[in-house]
Amino acid sequence: MAGVADGKTLHSLRHTFAARALTETRNIQMVKQLMGHQDIHTTEIYLNFPIDYLKEVIGEVLLPASKRAIA
């Protein structure tokens, strides 16, 4: 009823929330508080992404728009 895609869980939504919160705030301490974690290491686990994904995201941020399609 909520329109959540098949195969998605509440846990996967927490990972998405953590990633988006970090992207928007650029403050892992704030994300830690928002997630309700006692230890920053728990938050880091939620923010652990595959290296290929990170390269893609960083490339999009660092490359000028005119070169993104080429890379």
mmCIF file of the N, C-alpha and C atoms, coordinates in Angstrom:
data_MODEL
# 
_entry.id   MODEL 
# 
loop_
_atom_site.group_PDB 
_atom_site.id 
_atom_site.type_symbol 
_atom_site.label_atom_id 
_atom_site.label_alt_id 
_atom_site.label_comp_id 
_atom_site.label_asym_id 
_atom_site.label_entity_id 
_atom_site.label_seq_id 
_atom_site.pdbx_PDB_ins_code 
_atom_site.Cartn_x 
_atom_site.Cartn_y 
_atom_site.Cartn_z 
_atom_site.occupancy 
_atom_site.B_iso_or_equiv 
_atom_site.pdbx_formal_charge 
_atom_site.auth_seq_id 
_atom_site.auth_comp_id 
_atom_site.auth_asym_id 
_atom_site.auth_atom_id 
_atom_site.pdbx_PDB_model_num 
ATOM 1   N N  . MET A 1 1  ? 0.813  -1.191 0.000   1.00 0.00 ? 1  MET A N  1 
ATOM 2   C CA . MET A 1 1  ? 0.000  0.000  0.000   1.00 0.00 ? 1  MET A CA 1 
ATOM 3   C C  . MET A 1 1  ? 0.864  1.266  0.000   1.00 0.00 ? 1  MET A C  1 
ATOM 4   N N  . ALA A 1 2  ? 2.052  1.166  0.557   1.00 0.00 ? 2  ALA A N  1 
ATOM 5   C CA . ALA A 1 2  ? 2.923  2.344  0.653   1.00 0.00 ? 2  ALA A CA 1 
ATOM 6   C C  . ALA A 1 2  ? 3.705  2.580  -0.629  1.00 0.00 ? 2  ALA A C  1 
ATOM 7   N N  . GLY A 1 3  ? 3.637  1.657  -1.567  1.00 0.00 ? 3  GLY A N  1 
ATOM 8   C CA . GLY A 1 3  ? 4.353  1.826  -2.822  1.00 0.00 ? 3  GLY A CA 1 
ATOM 9   C C  . GLY A 1 3  ? 5.824  1.461  -2.746  1.00 0.00 ? 3  GLY A C  1 
ATOM 10  N N  . VAL A 1 4  ? 6.200  0.690  -1.733  1.00 0.00 ? 4  VAL A N  1 
ATOM 11  C CA . VAL A 1 4  ? 7.590  0.253  -1.594  1.00 0.00 ? 4  VAL A CA 1 
ATOM 12  C C  . VAL A 1 4  ? 7.831  -0.899 -2.557  1.00 0.00 ? 4  VAL A C  1 
ATOM 13  N N  . ALA A 1 5  ? 8.935  -0.811 -3.296  1.00 0.00 ? 5  ALA A N  1 
ATOM 14  C CA . ALA A 1 5  ? 9.250  -1.828 -4.301  1.00 0.00 ? 5  ALA A CA 1 
ATOM 15  C C  . ALA A 1 5  ? 9.430  -3.199 -3.658  1.00 0.00 ? 5  ALA A C  1 
ATOM 16  N N  . ASP A 1 6  ? 9.098  -4.250 -4.412  1.00 0.00 ? 6  ASP A N  1 
ATOM 17  C CA . ASP A 1 6  ? 9.300  -5.616 -3.936  1.00 0.00 ? 6  ASP A CA 1 
ATOM 18  C C  . ASP A 1 6  ? 10.770 -5.830 -3.597  1.00 0.00 ? 6  ASP A C  1 
ATOM 19  N N  . GLY A 1 7  ? 11.012 -6.589 -2.548  1.00 0.00 ? 7  GLY A N  1 
ATOM 20  C CA . GLY A 1 7  ? 12.370 -6.895 -2.145  1.00 0.00 ? 7  GLY A CA 1 
ATOM 21  C C  . GLY A 1 7  ? 12.993 -5.866 -1.221  1.00 0.00 ? 7  GLY A C  1 
ATOM 22  N N  . LYS A 1 8  ? 12.328 -4.749 -1.009  1.00 0.00 ? 8  LYS A N  1 
ATOM 23  C CA . LYS A 1 8  ? 12.847 -3.718 -0.101  1.00 0.00 ? 8  LYS A CA 1 
ATOM 24  C C  . LYS A 1 8  ? 12.320 -3.990 1.303   1.00 0.00 ? 8  LYS A C  1 
ATOM 25  N N  . THR A 1 9  ? 13.163 -3.731 2.278   1.00 0.00 ? 9  THR A N  1 
ATOM 26  C CA . THR A 1 9  ? 12.788 -3.963 3.664   1.00 0.00 ? 9  THR A CA 1 
ATOM 27  C C  . THR A 1 9  ? 12.937 -2.676 4.454   1.00 0.00 ? 9  THR A C  1 
ATOM 28  N N  . LEU A 1 10 ? 12.426 -2.687 5.667   1.00 0.00 ? 10 LEU A N  1 
ATOM 29  C CA . LEU A 1 10 ? 12.614 -1.539 6.540   1.00 0.00 ? 10 LEU A CA 1 
ATOM 30  C C  . LEU A 1 10 ? 14.099 -1.288 6.760   1.00 0.00 ? 10 LEU A C  1 
ATOM 31  N N  . HIS A 1 11 ? 14.854 -2.366 6.865   1.00 0.00 ? 11 HIS A N  1 
ATOM 32  C CA . HIS A 1 11 ? 16.301 -2.238 7.062   1.00 0.00 ? 11 HIS A CA 1 
ATOM 33  C C  . HIS A 1 11 ? 16.962 -1.540 5.864   1.00 0.00 ? 11 HIS A C  1 
ATOM 34  N N  . SER A 1 12 ? 16.567 -1.894 4.651   1.00 0.00 ? 12 SER A N  1 
ATOM 35  C CA . SER A 1 12 ? 17.155 -1.242 3.469   1.00 0.00 ? 12 SER A CA 1 
ATOM 36  C C  . SER A 1 12 ? 16.758 0.231  3.414   1.00 0.00 ? 12 SER A C  1 
ATOM 37  N N  . LEU A 1 13 ? 15.567 0.561  3.901   1.00 0.00 ? 13 LEU A N  1 
ATOM 38  C CA . LEU A 1 13 ? 15.151 1.959  3.951   1.00 0.00 ? 13 LEU A CA 1 
ATOM 39  C C  . LEU A 1 13 ? 16.008 2.748  4.946   1.00 0.00 ? 13 LEU A C  1 
ATOM 40  N N  . ARG A 1 14 ? 16.436 2.116  6.040   1.00 0.00 ? 14 ARG A N  1 
ATOM 41  C CA . ARG A 1 14 ? 17.331 2.776  7.000   1.00 0.00 ? 14 ARG A CA 1 
ATOM 42  C C  . ARG A 1 14 ? 18.676 3.079  6.344   1.00 0.00 ? 14 ARG A C  1 
ATOM 43  N N  . HIS A 1 15 ? 19.174 2.147  5.531   1.00 0.00 ? 15 HIS A N  1 
ATOM 44  C CA . HIS A 1 15 ? 20.425 2.395  4.810   1.00 0.00 ? 15 HIS A CA 1 
ATOM 45  C C  . HIS A 1 15 ? 20.270 3.587  3.862   1.00 0.00 ? 15 HIS A C  1 
ATOM 46  N N  . THR A 1 16 ? 19.168 3.623  3.153   1.00 0.00 ? 16 THR A N  1 
ATOM 47  C CA . THR A 1 16 ? 18.904 4.729  2.238   1.00 0.00 ? 16 THR A CA 1 
ATOM 48  C C  . THR A 1 16 ? 18.789 6.043  2.993   1.00 0.00 ? 16 THR A C  1 
ATOM 49  N N  . PHE A 1 17 ? 18.084 6.030  4.103   1.00 0.00 ? 17 PHE A N  1 
ATOM 50  C CA . PHE A 1 17 ? 17.960 7.239  4.915   1.00 0.00 ? 17 PHE A CA 1 
ATOM 51  C C  . PHE A 1 17 ? 19.331 7.726  5.369   1.00 0.00 ? 17 PHE A C  1 
ATOM 52  N N  . ALA A 1 18 ? 20.167 6.822  5.859   1.00 0.00 ? 18 ALA A N  1 
ATOM 53  C CA . ALA A 1 18 ? 21.498 7.194  6.337   1.00 0.00 ? 18 ALA A CA 1 
ATOM 54  C C  . ALA A 1 18 ? 22.324 7.814  5.208   1.00 0.00 ? 18 ALA A C  1 
ATOM 55  N N  . ALA A 1 19 ? 22.290 7.205  4.042   1.00 0.00 ? 19 ALA A N  1 
ATOM 56  C CA . ALA A 1 19 ? 23.063 7.713  2.909   1.00 0.00 ? 19 ALA A CA 1 
ATOM 57  C C  . ALA A 1 19 ? 22.575 9.095  2.480   1.00 0.00 ? 19 ALA A C  1 
ATOM 58  N N  . ARG A 1 20 ? 21.283 9.253  2.401   1.00 0.00 ? 20 ARG A N  1 
ATOM 59  C CA . ARG A 1 20 ? 20.730 10.557 1.995   1.00 0.00 ? 20 ARG A CA 1 
ATOM 60  C C  . ARG A 1 20 ? 21.006 11.621 3.037   1.00 0.00 ? 20 ARG A C  1 
ATOM 61  N N  . ALA A 1 21 ? 20.902 11.251 4.305   1.00 0.00 ? 21 ALA A N  1 
ATOM 62  C CA . ALA A 1 21 ? 21.178 12.211 5.375   1.00 0.00 ? 21 ALA A CA 1 
ATOM 63  C C  . ALA A 1 21 ? 22.630 12.668 5.328   1.00 0.00 ? 21 ALA A C  1 
ATOM 64  N N  . LEU A 1 22 ? 23.543 11.739 5.081   1.00 0.00 ? 22 LEU A N  1 
ATOM 65  C CA . LEU A 1 22 ? 24.957 12.113 4.991   1.00 0.00 ? 22 LEU A CA 1 
ATOM 66  C C  . LEU A 1 22 ? 25.198 12.997 3.780   1.00 0.00 ? 22 LEU A C  1 
ATOM 67  N N  . THR A 1 23 ? 24.582 12.669 2.664   1.00 0.00 ? 23 THR A N  1 
ATOM 68  C CA . THR A 1 23 ? 24.739 13.478 1.451   1.00 0.00 ? 23 THR A CA 1 
ATOM 69  C C  . THR A 1 23 ? 24.242 14.900 1.676   1.00 0.00 ? 23 THR A C  1 
ATOM 70  N N  . GLU A 1 24 ? 23.128 15.024 2.350   1.00 0.00 ? 24 GLU A N  1 
ATOM 71  C CA . GLU A 1 24 ? 22.533 16.345 2.562   1.00 0.00 ? 24 GLU A CA 1 
ATOM 72  C C  . GLU A 1 24 ? 23.215 17.146 3.661   1.00 0.00 ? 24 GLU A C  1 
ATOM 73  N N  . THR A 1 25 ? 23.633 16.481 4.741   1.00 0.00 ? 25 THR A N  1 
ATOM 74  C CA . THR A 1 25 ? 24.216 17.214 5.867   1.00 0.00 ? 25 THR A CA 1 
ATOM 75  C C  . THR A 1 25 ? 25.732 17.261 5.830   1.00 0.00 ? 25 THR A C  1 
ATOM 76  N N  . ARG A 1 26 ? 26.347 16.245 5.199   1.00 0.00 ? 26 ARG A N  1 
ATOM 77  C CA . ARG A 1 26 ? 27.814 16.094 5.191   1.00 0.00 ? 26 ARG A CA 1 
ATOM 78  C C  . ARG A 1 26 ? 28.373 16.078 6.612   1.00 0.00 ? 26 ARG A C  1 
ATOM 79  N N  . ASN A 1 27 ? 27.596 15.485 7.518   1.00 0.00 ? 27 ASN A N  1 
ATOM 80  C CA . ASN A 1 27 ? 27.960 15.462 8.929   1.00 0.00 ? 27 ASN A CA 1 
ATOM 81  C C  . ASN A 1 27 ? 27.585 14.099 9.514   1.00 0.00 ? 27 ASN A C  1 
ATOM 82  N N  . ILE A 1 28 ? 28.568 13.217 9.644   1.00 0.00 ? 28 ILE A N  1 
ATOM 83  C CA . ILE A 1 28 ? 28.285 11.861 10.116  1.00 0.00 ? 28 ILE A CA 1 
ATOM 84  C C  . ILE A 1 28 ? 27.801 11.855 11.563  1.00 0.00 ? 28 ILE A C  1 
ATOM 85  N N  . GLN A 1 29 ? 28.231 12.832 12.362  1.00 0.00 ? 29 GLN A N  1 
ATOM 86  C CA . GLN A 1 29 ? 27.759 12.912 13.747  1.00 0.00 ? 29 GLN A CA 1 
ATOM 87  C C  . GLN A 1 29 ? 26.255 13.187 13.789  1.00 0.00 ? 29 GLN A C  1 
ATOM 88  N N  . MET A 1 30 ? 25.791 14.031 12.892  1.00 0.00 ? 30 MET A N  1 
ATOM 89  C CA . MET A 1 30 ? 24.356 14.321 12.829  1.00 0.00 ? 30 MET A CA 1 
ATOM 90  C C  . MET A 1 30 ? 23.586 13.075 12.379  1.00 0.00 ? 30 MET A C  1 
ATOM 91  N N  . VAL A 1 31 ? 24.138 12.363 11.398  1.00 0.00 ? 31 VAL A N  1 
ATOM 92  C CA . VAL A 1 31 ? 23.492 11.136 10.930  1.00 0.00 ? 31 VAL A CA 1 
ATOM 93  C C  . VAL A 1 31 ? 23.420 10.127 12.080  1.00 0.00 ? 31 VAL A C  1 
ATOM 94  N N  . LYS A 1 32 ? 24.492 10.016 12.846  1.00 0.00 ? 32 LYS A N  1 
ATOM 95  C CA . LYS A 1 32 ? 24.517 9.131  14.013  1.00 0.00 ? 32 LYS A CA 1 
ATOM 96  C C  . LYS A 1 32 ? 23.355 9.453  14.950  1.00 0.00 ? 32 LYS A C  1 
ATOM 97  N N  . GLN A 1 33 ? 23.171 10.714 15.228  1.00 0.00 ? 33 GLN A N  1 
ATOM 98  C CA . GLN A 1 33 ? 22.085 11.127 16.111  1.00 0.00 ? 33 GLN A CA 1 
ATOM 99  C C  . GLN A 1 33 ? 20.715 10.831 15.493  1.00 0.00 ? 33 GLN A C  1 
ATOM 100 N N  . LEU A 1 34 ? 20.563 11.142 14.204  1.00 0.00 ? 34 LEU A N  1 
ATOM 101 C CA . LEU A 1 34 ? 19.294 10.895 13.523  1.00 0.00 ? 34 LEU A CA 1 
ATOM 102 C C  . LEU A 1 34 ? 18.932 9.414  13.507  1.00 0.00 ? 34 LEU A C  1 
ATOM 103 N N  . MET A 1 35 ? 19.962 8.563  13.385  1.00 0.00 ? 35 MET A N  1 
ATOM 104 C CA . MET A 1 35 ? 19.742 7.124  13.337  1.00 0.00 ? 35 MET A CA 1 
ATOM 105 C C  . MET A 1 35 ? 19.509 6.536  14.731  1.00 0.00 ? 35 MET A C  1 
ATOM 106 N N  . GLY A 1 36 ? 19.852 7.294  15.767  1.00 0.00 ? 36 GLY A N  1 
ATOM 107 C CA . GLY A 1 36 ? 19.686 6.802  17.131  1.00 0.00 ? 36 GLY A CA 1 
ATOM 108 C C  . GLY A 1 36 ? 20.785 5.857  17.567  1.00 0.00 ? 36 GLY A C  1 
ATOM 109 N N  . HIS A 1 37 ? 21.936 5.948  16.909  1.00 0.00 ? 37 HIS A N  1 
ATOM 110 C CA . HIS A 1 37 ? 23.048 5.071  17.256  1.00 0.00 ? 37 HIS A CA 1 
ATOM 111 C C  . HIS A 1 37 ? 23.838 5.617  18.441  1.00 0.00 ? 37 HIS A C  1 
ATOM 112 N N  . GLN A 1 38 ? 24.320 4.722  19.282  1.00 0.00 ? 38 GLN A N  1 
ATOM 113 C CA . GLN A 1 38 ? 25.174 5.097  20.400  1.00 0.00 ? 38 GLN A CA 1 
ATOM 114 C C  . GLN A 1 38 ? 26.624 5.231  19.948  1.00 0.00 ? 38 GLN A C  1 
ATOM 115 N N  . ASP A 1 39 ? 27.008 4.467  18.933  1.00 0.00 ? 39 ASP A N  1 
ATOM 116 C CA . ASP A 1 39 ? 28.397 4.384  18.483  1.00 0.00 ? 39 ASP A CA 1 
ATOM 117 C C  . ASP A 1 39 ? 28.495 4.758  17.012  1.00 0.00 ? 39 ASP A C  1 
ATOM 118 N N  . ILE A 1 40 ? 29.442 5.615  16.690  1.00 0.00 ? 40 ILE A N  1 
ATOM 119 C CA . ILE A 1 40 ? 29.637 6.062  15.305  1.00 0.00 ? 40 ILE A CA 1 
ATOM 120 C C  . ILE A 1 40 ? 29.966 4.892  14.378  1.00 0.00 ? 40 ILE A C  1 
ATOM 121 N N  . HIS A 1 41 ? 30.557 3.830  14.928  1.00 0.00 ? 41 HIS A N  1 
ATOM 122 C CA . HIS A 1 41 ? 30.899 2.666  14.096  1.00 0.00 ? 41 HIS A CA 1 
ATOM 123 C C  . HIS A 1 41 ? 29.649 1.980  13.538  1.00 0.00 ? 41 HIS A C  1 
ATOM 124 N N  . THR A 1 42 ? 28.572 2.010  14.281  1.00 0.00 ? 42 THR A N  1 
ATOM 125 C CA . THR A 1 42 ? 27.307 1.454  13.776  1.00 0.00 ? 42 THR A CA 1 
ATOM 126 C C  . THR A 1 42 ? 26.833 2.271  12.581  1.00 0.00 ? 42 THR A C  1 
ATOM 127 N N  . THR A 1 43 ? 26.942 3.576  12.675  1.00 0.00 ? 43 THR A N  1 
ATOM 128 C CA . THR A 1 43 ? 26.547 4.453  11.563  1.00 0.00 ? 43 THR A CA 1 
ATOM 129 C C  . THR A 1 43 ? 27.414 4.183  10.353  1.00 0.00 ? 43 THR A C  1 
ATOM 130 N N  . GLU A 1 44 ? 28.700 3.976  10.573  1.00 0.00 ? 44 GLU A N  1 
ATOM 131 C CA . GLU A 1 44 ? 29.618 3.681  9.461   1.00 0.00 ? 44 GLU A CA 1 
ATOM 132 C C  . GLU A 1 44 ? 29.216 2.412  8.725   1.00 0.00 ? 44 GLU A C  1 
ATOM 133 N N  . ILE A 1 45 ? 28.700 1.433  9.451   1.00 0.00 ? 45 ILE A N  1 
ATOM 134 C CA . ILE A 1 45 ? 28.239 0.197  8.815   1.00 0.00 ? 45 ILE A CA 1 
ATOM 135 C C  . ILE A 1 45 ? 27.094 0.503  7.849   1.00 0.00 ? 45 ILE A C  1 
ATOM 136 N N  . TYR A 1 46 ? 26.190 1.376  8.251   1.00 0.00 ? 46 TYR A N  1 
ATOM 137 C CA . TYR A 1 46 ? 25.073 1.754  7.389   1.00 0.00 ? 46 TYR A CA 1 
ATOM 138 C C  . TYR A 1 46 ? 25.535 2.518  6.157   1.00 0.00 ? 46 TYR A C  1 
ATOM 139 N N  . LEU A 1 47 ? 26.719 3.117  6.236   1.00 0.00 ? 47 LEU A N  1 
ATOM 140 C CA . LEU A 1 47 ? 27.222 3.941  5.139   1.00 0.00 ? 47 LEU A CA 1 
ATOM 141 C C  . LEU A 1 47 ? 28.300 3.231  4.329   1.00 0.00 ? 47 LEU A C  1 
ATOM 142 N N  . ASN A 1 48 ? 28.412 1.928  4.461   1.00 0.00 ? 48 ASN A N  1 
ATOM 143 C CA . ASN A 1 48 ? 29.397 1.144  3.731   1.00 0.00 ? 48 ASN A CA 1 
ATOM 144 C C  . ASN A 1 48 ? 28.815 0.760  2.364   1.00 0.00 ? 48 ASN A C  1 
ATOM 145 N N  . PHE A 1 49 ? 29.454 1.260  1.296   1.00 0.00 ? 49 PHE A N  1 
ATOM 146 C CA . PHE A 1 49 ? 28.953 1.032  -0.059  1.00 0.00 ? 49 PHE A CA 1 
ATOM 147 C C  . PHE A 1 49 ? 30.012 0.347  -0.906  1.00 0.00 ? 49 PHE A C  1 
ATOM 148 N N  . PRO A 1 50 ? 29.611 -0.399 -1.929  1.00 0.00 ? 50 PRO A N  1 
ATOM 149 C CA . PRO A 1 50 ? 30.573 -1.034 -2.844  1.00 0.00 ? 50 PRO A CA 1 
ATOM 150 C C  . PRO A 1 50 ? 31.431 0.029  -3.529  1.00 0.00 ? 50 PRO A C  1 
ATOM 151 N N  . ILE A 1 51 ? 32.699 -0.287 -3.777  1.00 0.00 ? 51 ILE A N  1 
ATOM 152 C CA . ILE A 1 51 ? 33.644 0.670  -4.351  1.00 0.00 ? 51 ILE A CA 1 
ATOM 153 C C  . ILE A 1 51 ? 33.199 1.157  -5.736  1.00 0.00 ? 51 ILE A C  1 
ATOM 154 N N  . ASP A 1 52 ? 32.604 0.305  -6.545  1.00 0.00 ? 52 ASP A N  1 
ATOM 155 C CA . ASP A 1 52 ? 32.140 0.735  -7.875  1.00 0.00 ? 52 ASP A CA 1 
ATOM 156 C C  . ASP A 1 52 ? 31.070 1.815  -7.760  1.00 0.00 ? 52 ASP A C  1 
ATOM 157 N N  . TYR A 1 53 ? 30.182 1.670  -6.795  1.00 0.00 ? 53 TYR A N  1 
ATOM 158 C CA . TYR A 1 53 ? 29.144 2.674  -6.572  1.00 0.00 ? 53 TYR A CA 1 
ATOM 159 C C  . TYR A 1 53 ? 29.776 3.995  -6.144  1.00 0.00 ? 53 TYR A C  1 
ATOM 160 N N  . LEU A 1 54 ? 30.739 3.927  -5.232  1.00 0.00 ? 54 LEU A N  1 
ATOM 161 C CA . LEU A 1 54 ? 31.396 5.153  -4.764  1.00 0.00 ? 54 LEU A CA 1 
ATOM 162 C C  . LEU A 1 54 ? 32.127 5.862  -5.901  1.00 0.00 ? 54 LEU A C  1 
ATOM 163 N N  . LYS A 1 55 ? 32.797 5.098  -6.751  1.00 0.00 ? 55 LYS A N  1 
ATOM 164 C CA . LYS A 1 55 ? 33.494 5.697  -7.895  1.00 0.00 ? 55 LYS A CA 1 
ATOM 165 C C  . LYS A 1 55 ? 32.503 6.404  -8.813  1.00 0.00 ? 55 LYS A C  1 
ATOM 166 N N  . GLU A 1 56 ? 31.357 5.788  -9.021  1.00 0.00 ? 56 GLU A N  1 
ATOM 167 C CA . GLU A 1 56 ? 30.325 6.389  -9.875  1.00 0.00 ? 56 GLU A CA 1 
ATOM 168 C C  . GLU A 1 56 ? 29.818 7.697  -9.269  1.00 0.00 ? 56 GLU A C  1 
ATOM 169 N N  . VAL A 1 57 ? 29.502 7.677  -7.993  1.00 0.00 ? 57 VAL A N  1 
ATOM 170 C CA . VAL A 1 57 ? 28.967 8.863  -7.324  1.00 0.00 ? 57 VAL A CA 1 
ATOM 171 C C  . VAL A 1 57 ? 30.015 9.968  -7.274  1.00 0.00 ? 57 VAL A C  1 
ATOM 172 N N  . ILE A 1 58 ? 31.231 9.628  -6.901  1.00 0.00 ? 58 ILE A N  1 
ATOM 173 C CA . ILE A 1 58 ? 32.295 10.632 -6.820  1.00 0.00 ? 58 ILE A CA 1 
ATOM 174 C C  . ILE A 1 58 ? 32.601 11.189 -8.197  1.00 0.00 ? 58 ILE A C  1 
ATOM 175 N N  . GLY A 1 59 ? 32.598 10.351 -9.200  1.00 0.00 ? 59 GLY A N  1 
ATOM 176 C CA . GLY A 1 59 ? 32.828 10.814 -10.564 1.00 0.00 ? 59 GLY A CA 1 
ATOM 177 C C  . GLY A 1 59 ? 31.775 11.814 -10.995 1.00 0.00 ? 59 GLY A C  1 
ATOM 178 N N  . GLU A 1 60 ? 30.536 11.579 -10.626 1.00 0.00 ? 60 GLU A N  1 
ATOM 179 C CA . GLU A 1 60 ? 29.459 12.501 -10.972 1.00 0.00 ? 60 GLU A CA 1 
ATOM 180 C C  . GLU A 1 60 ? 29.635 13.844 -10.287 1.00 0.00 ? 60 GLU A C  1 
ATOM 181 N N  . VAL A 1 61 ? 30.165 13.830 -9.091  1.00 0.00 ? 61 VAL A N  1 
ATOM 182 C CA . VAL A 1 61 ? 30.347 15.070 -8.339  1.00 0.00 ? 61 VAL A CA 1 
ATOM 183 C C  . VAL A 1 61 ? 31.572 15.837 -8.838  1.00 0.00 ? 61 VAL A C  1 
ATOM 184 N N  . LEU A 1 62 ? 32.657 15.114 -9.136  1.00 0.00 ? 62 LEU A N  1 
ATOM 185 C CA . LEU A 1 62 ? 33.921 15.766 -9.462  1.00 0.00 ? 62 LEU A CA 1 
ATOM 186 C C  . LEU A 1 62 ? 34.083 16.154 -10.916 1.00 0.00 ? 62 LEU A C  1 
ATOM 187 N N  . LEU A 1 63 ? 33.476 15.390 -11.814 1.00 0.00 ? 63 LEU A N  1 
ATOM 188 C CA . LEU A 1 63 ? 33.633 15.683 -13.240 1.00 0.00 ? 63 LEU A CA 1 
ATOM 189 C C  . LEU A 1 63 ? 32.691 16.794 -13.668 1.00 0.00 ? 63 LEU A C  1 
ATOM 190 N N  . PRO A 1 64 ? 33.161 17.676 -14.544 1.00 0.00 ? 64 PRO A N  1 
ATOM 191 C CA . PRO A 1 64 ? 32.249 18.674 -15.115 1.00 0.00 ? 64 PRO A CA 1 
ATOM 192 C C  . PRO A 1 64 ? 31.134 17.990 -15.893 1.00 0.00 ? 64 PRO A C  1 
ATOM 193 N N  . ALA A 1 65 ? 29.988 18.610 -15.948 1.00 0.00 ? 65 ALA A N  1 
ATOM 194 C CA . ALA A 1 65 ? 28.829 18.008 -16.621 1.00 0.00 ? 65 ALA A CA 1 
ATOM 195 C C  . ALA A 1 65 ? 29.131 17.606 -18.049 1.00 0.00 ? 65 ALA A C  1 
ATOM 196 N N  . SER A 1 66 ? 29.962 18.371 -18.751 1.00 0.00 ? 66 SER A N  1 
ATOM 197 C CA . SER A 1 66 ? 30.253 18.069 -20.156 1.00 0.00 ? 66 SER A CA 1 
ATOM 198 C C  . SER A 1 66 ? 31.052 16.788 -20.319 1.00 0.00 ? 66 SER A C  1 
ATOM 199 N N  . LYS A 1 67 ? 31.764 16.328 -19.289 1.00 0.00 ? 67 LYS A N  1 
ATOM 200 C CA . LYS A 1 67 ? 32.584 15.121 -19.391 1.00 0.00 ? 67 LYS A CA 1 
ATOM 201 C C  . LYS A 1 67 ? 31.952 13.909 -18.730 1.00 0.00 ? 67 LYS A C  1 
ATOM 202 N N  . ARG A 1 68 ? 30.851 14.061 -18.041 1.00 0.00 ? 68 ARG A N  1 
ATOM 203 C CA . ARG A 1 68 ? 30.235 12.954 -17.325 1.00 0.00 ? 68 ARG A CA 1 
ATOM 204 C C  . ARG A 1 68 ? 29.775 11.836 -18.265 1.00 0.00 ? 68 ARG A C  1 
ATOM 205 N N  . ALA A 1 69 ? 29.241 12.198 -19.394 1.00 0.00 ? 69 ALA A N  1 
ATOM 206 C CA . ALA A 1 69 ? 28.739 11.189 -20.326 1.00 0.00 ? 69 ALA A CA 1 
ATOM 207 C C  . ALA A 1 69 ? 29.882 10.382 -20.925 1.00 0.00 ? 69 ALA A C  1 
ATOM 208 N N  . ILE A 1 70 ? 31.062 10.989 -21.014 1.00 0.00 ? 70 ILE A N  1 
ATOM 209 C CA . ILE A 1 70 ? 32.216 10.319 -21.599 1.00 0.00 ? 70 ILE A CA 1 
ATOM 210 C C  . ILE A 1 70 ? 32.841 9.329  -20.619 1.00 0.00 ? 70 ILE A C  1 
ATOM 211 N N  . ALA A 1 71 ? 32.879 9.687  -19.326 1.00 0.00 ? 71 ALA A N  1 
ATOM 212 C CA . ALA A 1 71 ? 33.582 8.884  -18.321 1.00 0.00 ? 71 ALA A CA 1 
ATOM 213 C C  . ALA A 1 71 ? 32.932 7.578  -18.038 1.00 0.00 ? 71 ALA A C  1 
# 
